[in-house]
Amino acid sequence: MKTHHTYDTIVIGGGPAGSTVATLVAEQGHRVLLLERATTPQFKIGESLIPATYWTFKRLGMLEKLRSSHFPQKYSVQFYSRSGKGSTPFYFFQTNPHESAVTWQVLRSEFDEMLLDNATEKGVEVRRGVGVREVLFEGDTATGVVTQNTDGTRETLHATVIVDSTGQRSLIGRQLHLNTIEPNLKMASLFTHYEGGHREEGIDEGATLILHTEEKDSWFWSIPLPYNRTSIGVVGELDYLLQNRRDTNGKLDTQKIFTEELEKCLPLKQRLEGAKQLLPIQTTKDFSYRASRIAGDNWVLVGDAFGFLDPVYSTGLFLALKSGEMAADVIIEAFEKNDFSEAQLGSFGPAFVNGMEAFRKLVYAFYTKEFSFARFLSEYPEHQGGIVDILSGDVFRKDVTHIFPAMAKMCPFPSEVPLESSAE
């Protein structure tokens, strides 16, 4: 096993969070290595951006690249009730006259590649086909990583700061046993891509659609993509969607389950008439979780490595980008102060978790069968703007908490979970 020289920062994982933190730290003159285990762009879900990503893209220098891309523009999100009736679209420009109110629906293989190319342009050393086996610690302090190349050889690389951006693999979280599944959001998802199908015209063509099935036991997303593709997925409680649907031999027919759920969602079934399914059904489960800590001495978690919320409001990419941006700022400051303690590197944590909490409460409202956004806004029309602000991602730039006391009268909210530290 070879041991190599030291970097200022090593970022593990080349997804949006990793690319963001690497780019912003490298722009300040620091030596940054990004390790991505995949050798080629990968298919992923999490394809819908929300407007507040604009501000991170601006810092990254990505806006012109996105404007010149073929990604569909997204102006709104629209919800369909169990009866099949669509709500009035929530247009982001209702509360935001700025150009940031328009965002994009992205094909992740192309989008992630754009971010990695941008990182390289800004001075990040990007290595593909390099997996990280473990993060090295001396006591509580992260000191480096052990990598494995495609030919099986291993190396030890050292850095002052280690950033875990390994997504749901959550390398440090698993090493240190930090992750906790959200107990009341044990969901599963089945998803694929279609070619063809119906799309609206004008500014509604790129809208994200959220559609309940007739008994509200599950819901579908519909996200328009380039190449006349549409991302379609169904989400439901794990027991309902998967555990209780096995045949007498214990086998799971995911295509059959997906088709059965689609039959219960007439508006989506009608939109997909004549469309062609492009990919076998894929599955994820237990995807709402969070680490108890966001940083330690000389290490930081960003993106899904820290936590992931239910996909209903398309927050995954936004929280990945924002956590990468916020982590970059505390890392840059750490080099200025020569302070790489947990207190310094985790100083963005409370503000980041507060933003996640706003989304989390809205997720719980969505899954309360008796709750209806239409009924809530009928009784509290003054909170229309607050909901649009959250759906837009303005949870770090505005105070959106004023809507929750009224909403709590219609649905139960979970207790907030504060971050821990190594001293606890």
C-alpha positions, 0 to 999 in steps of 0.5 A, spaced: 500 500 500 502 506 497 502 512 502 502 519 498 502 526 500 498 531 503 492 535 500 488 541 504 482 537 503 479 530 500 472 530 498 469 523 497 464 522 492 463 526 486 455 528 486 452 535 487 454 536 494 461 534 493 462 538 487 460 544 490 464 544 496 470 542 492 469 547 487 468 553 492 474 551 497 479 550 491 477 557 488 480 560 494 487 557 493 487 550 497 489 544 494 483 539 493 482 532 491 475 529 489 475 522 489 469 519 485 468 511 484 464 511 478 468 511 472 462 514 467 456 518 469 451 514 472 443 514 472 440 517 478 433 519 481 433 526 484 432 530 478 428 536 480 431 542 482 427 548 486 428 555 485 433 557 491 439 552 488 440 559 483 444 562 489 449 556 489 449 556 482 451 563 481 457 562 486 459 556 482 459 559 476 454 555 473 448 559 471 450 560 464 451 553 463 444 551 465 441 556 461 444 554 455 442 546 457 437 543 454 434 541 461 426 543 461 425 549 465 421 549 471 416 554 474 411 550 479 409 544 482 402 542 482 399 537 487 393 532 485 388 529 490 386 522 491 380 524 487 384 526 481 383 533 481 389 538 480 390 544 485 392 550 482 399 550 480 404 553 486 408 558 481 414 560 484 414 567 481 408 568 486 412 570 491 419 571 488 419 576 482 427 575 481 429 570 475 431 565 480 423 563 480 425 559 474 429 553 475 430 546 471 429 539 471 435 535 470 438 528 467 442 527 473 448 523 469 449 530 465 448 534 470 453 531 475 458 531 469 457 538 468 458 540 476 464 535 476 467 539 469 466 545 473 470 543 479 476 541 474 475 548 471 476 551 478 482 547 480 479 541 483 483 535 482 478 530 480 480 522 480 475 517 477 474 510 478 477 511 485 473 508 491 474 509 498 475 503 503 475 507 509 476 514 513 483 514 517 482 517 524 487 518 530 483 518 536 477 523 534 481 526 528 480 524 521 487 524 518 486 521 511 483 515 507 484 508 504 483 508 497 482 502 492 483 503 484 480 499 479 486 495 478 485 493 486 491 497 488 490 501 495 493 507 497 493 512 503 492 519 502 492 524 507 489 531 508 487 536 513 480 536 512 476 530 510 469 531 506 464 525 506 460 526 500 458 519 499 451 519 499 446 514 502 453 510 503 454 515 508 461 512 509 463 516 516 456 515 518 457 508 518 464 508 521 462 512 527 454 509 527 451 516 527 445 514 522 438 514 525 432 512 520 426 517 521 421 512 525 415 515 522 417 515 515 419 508 513 418 509 506 420 505 499 420 507 492 419 504 485 421 508 479 423 508 472 423 513 466 418 513 460 419 516 453 413 520 450 406 521 454 402 527 455 405 534 457 402 541 458 404 547 454 407 553 456 410 554 463 406 548 465 410 543 461 416 543 466 412 542 472 413 537 477 407 533 479 405 530 485 399 525 484 396 521 490 393 514 489 385 513 490 386 511 497 392 515 499 396 509 500 401 512 495 403 517 491 407 518 484 412 524 482 412 526 475 418 530 472 419 532 465 426 531 462 430 532 456 429 527 450 422 527 451 423 523 457 419 523 464 421 520 471 416 517 474 416 514 481 411 511 486 412 512 494 409 509 499 410 506 506 415 500 506 410 495 509 404 497 504 409 498 498 414 492 499 413 488 505 406 485 504 406 484 496 411 478 496 408 472 492 407 465 496 415 464 494 417 470 498 419 474 491 417 481 490 415 483 483 416 490 483 414 491 476 407 488 478 407 492 484 408 499 480 403 497 475 398 496 480 399 502 483 399 506 477 392 503 476 390 507 482 392 514 479 388 515 473 390 522 472 397 519 471 395 513 467 392 517 462 398 522 461 402 515 460 398 512 455 402 511 449 408 512 453 414 507 453 417 504 459 425 505 458 428 502 464 426 496 469 423 498 475 428 500 481 427 500 488 429 504 494 427 504 501 428 507 508 430 513 505 429 518 510 434 518 515 439 523 518 446 523 522 446 525 529 453 529 528 454 533 522 462 534 523 468 532 527 475 534 528 478 535 521 471 532 518 465 534 515 458 530 512 455 534 506 449 532 502 446 525 503 452 523 507 448 527 513 441 526 511 436 525 506 428 527 507 422 524 503 423 526 496 416 529 495 418 536 495 424 535 491 429 537 496 435 532 495 439 536 490 437 543 494 440 540 500 446 537 497 448 543 494 446 548 500 450 543 505 456 543 500 456 551 500 455 552 507 461 547 509 465 550 504 465 556 507 466 553 514 472 550 511 475 556 508 474 559 515 478 554 518 484 554 514 484 562 515 484 561 523 488 554 523 482 551 527 479 544 524 475 543 530 468 540 530 466 546 533 469 550 527 467 545 522 460 544 524 458 551 526 454 551 519 450 545 522 444 548 526 442 553 521 442 547 516 438 543 520 433 548 521 432 549 514 431 541 513 426 542 519 422 546 515 421 541 509 421 535 514 414 538 517 411 539 511 413 532 509 409 530 515 403 534 513 403 531 506 403 524 509 397 526 514 391 523 511 386 528 514 391 534 512 389 537 505 393 543 503 387 546 499 383 546 506 389 549 510 389 555 505 382 555 505 382 556 512 389 560 512 389 564 506 395 568 509 400 562 509 399 561 501 406 565 501 409 561 506 408 555 503 410 557 496 417 560 500 418 553 502 417 549 496 421 554 493 427 553 498 427 559 501 428 556 508 435 559 509 433 566 506 427 567 510 423 566 516 418 561 514 416 558 521 410 562 522 406 557 518 407 552 522 403 554 529 396 554 524 398 547 520 399 544 527 392 544 528 391 540 522 397 535 523 401 532 528 409 534 527 415 530 530 419 533 535 425 537 533 432 533 533 438 537 535 445 535 533 450 532 538 457 533 538 463 528 540 463 531 547 456 529 549 
